[in-house]
Amino acid sequence: MSKTVNIDWNNLGFSYIKTDLRYVSRWKDGQWDEGKLVEDNKLSISEASTALHYGQQCFEGLKAYRTKQGKIQLFRPDRNAKRLNDSCKRILMPEIPEEKFIDACIQVVKANEHYVPPYGTGATLYLRPFVIGVGDNVGVKPASEYIFCIFCLPVGPYFKGGMTPVNFIVSEYDRAAPYGTGAAKVGGNYAGSLYPHELAAEKGFADCIYLDPMTHTKIEEVGAANFFGITKDNQFITPKSPSILPSITKYSLLHIAKEYLKIEVAERDVHINNLDEFKEAGACGTAAVITPIGGIQYKGDLHVFHSETEVGPFTKKLYDTLYGIQFGDVEAPEGWIVEVK
Ligand SMILES: *Cc1c(COP(=O)(O)O)cnc(C)c1O
């Protein structure tokens, strides 16, 4: 199968491209069907679907990477399977067996193999799994039927021409409630973040920083990414809170900082009034890998970390190691890489 596609790999952004096939599986009467690959990128669902009215839906995001040898690999898809199921449990949707999830990811990548960007472009194939409640319902209760889908599209590297720090502003809004759904990757969390994001963008910031919803004194998230900082005595610190979305990139960086960079790591409170403890800071997630944080605007003051224009040495090392593991150039910890064959 050596089909070629007409794509300018070096100028991909993050916008929808319809690829050849997507995976669809349906749940009815207590079980998932086998699932299949389909050409149609439209879903036909009941007007009374809970996903449309009550936000009964969740999603995931992961990437397939082309290695120097031309192989294709997934990065920790078992973690996405687990997190999808944690999200499903929180909003009473049926879970998806891990093997079914990983097998579906592999099917989608193989079926769209010619869309996996070449090694060296920094571009990847982004996979978007999601689960939605469908069927004829009207009351506020779990749906009678569900659809699990995965589609994919090639996406460019987040930073073209090298990593550059960006500034963020602390939002007065919350993305999650103290005992709400912040830790679940459910759509409702993102609808509520659109307006605060727009306010931040209007003021010239890349995105906003959300503080803990209970006290508004501690950093929780950086837009739709997790926060980390490097303290002046070289510790990798990331916030701990039940309303943070547990980023797989963040947990990977915790491991990399400890085992590859050999520095101390901790998950603990990060006070917005004590940013001076950090010499570097960054945001992390699948899309950007790492976004270096130049400065954080809070109550009228911009706190600059390492620099507004240059990436700090620890941030760079973390990025290079993780990126190297994802593209197969750095040896991965056991179980992190799943080859698509
Ligand atoms: C998806 C997401 C992240 C990043 O998670 P990764 O698993 O690293 O991609 C962080 N914060 C929010 C709010 C997210 O939705």
The ligand as an SDF file (V2000), in Angstrom:
LIG
                    3D

 15 15  0  0  0  0  0  0  0  0999 V2000
   -5.6460   17.0340   27.5220 C   0  0  0  0  0  0  0  0  0  0  0  0
   -5.3280   18.0800   28.5630 C   0  0  0  0  0  0  0  0  0  0  0  0
   -4.0450   18.2420   29.1100 C   0  0  0  0  0  0  0  0  0  0  0  0
   -2.8450   17.5250   28.5790 C   0  0  0  0  0  0  0  0  0  0  0  0
   -2.8790   16.1590   28.7370 O   0  0  0  0  0  0  0  0  0  0  0  0
   -1.8880   15.2470   27.8940 P   0  0  0  0  0  0  0  0  0  0  0  0
   -2.2650   13.8690   28.2810 O   0  0  0  0  0  0  0  0  0  0  0  0
   -0.5070   15.5880   28.3310 O   0  0  0  0  0  0  0  0  0  0  0  0
   -2.1130   15.5580   26.4650 O   0  0  0  0  0  0  0  0  0  0  0  0
   -3.8760   19.1430   30.1470 C   0  0  0  0  0  0  0  0  0  0  0  0
   -4.8960   19.8880   30.6200 N   0  0  0  0  0  0  0  0  0  0  0  0
   -6.1340   19.7940   30.0930 C   0  0  0  0  0  0  0  0  0  0  0  0
   -7.2220   20.6460   30.6450 C   0  0  0  0  0  0  0  0  0  0  0  0
   -6.3790   18.8840   29.0500 C   0  0  0  0  0  0  0  0  0  0  0  0
   -7.5960   18.7910   28.5260 O   0  0  0  0  0  0  0  0  0  0  0  0
  1  2  1  0
  2  3  1  0
  2 14  2  0
  3  4  1  0
  3 10  2  0
  4  5  1  0
  5  6  1  0
  6  7  2  0
  6  8  1  0
  6  9  1  0
 10 11  1  0
 11 12  2  0
 12 13  1  0
 12 14  1  0
 14 15  1  0
M  END
$$$$
